[in-house]
């Protein structure tokens, strides 16, 4: 089992931001949790017991940082997927257009292209609706705050 120390990190995961806000042992544990598949392995890699790791996870700052680190890891994975998506579309397109390929794979490629194209449109529409809803909520909260001030002033 590879042990994590303060000088080295397993390069497969992005380093969490704001590394100075936790004690060194907790920083090592945080990095171990995001780079190992099980808590047992993470605890071993960080040089702590599973019980200690469990206690760290109960700490509000450690938990916040862990959520942040996981979010960054997912963001990193999504970025990699987005970079690879152009190549994937090219493969699907080439297969779909290949006249000498059997019909079943060509049809499957065409369906995949259509399916993901429709999903992208749906996601964009949902994003637009969420943005409109968030703006509506923001405006409503501002109005409610002004109304509360006016009510208080009238008393």
Secondary structure, DSSP 8 states (H G I E B T S, - for coil): ----BTTB--TTS---S-GGGS-HHHHHHHHHHHHSSSHHHHHHHHTS-HHHHHHHHHSHHHHHHHHHHHHHHHHHHHHHHHHHHHHHHHHHHHHHH-TTS-HHHHHHHHHHHHHHHHHHHHHHHHHHHHHHHHHHHHHHHHHHHHHHHHHHHH-
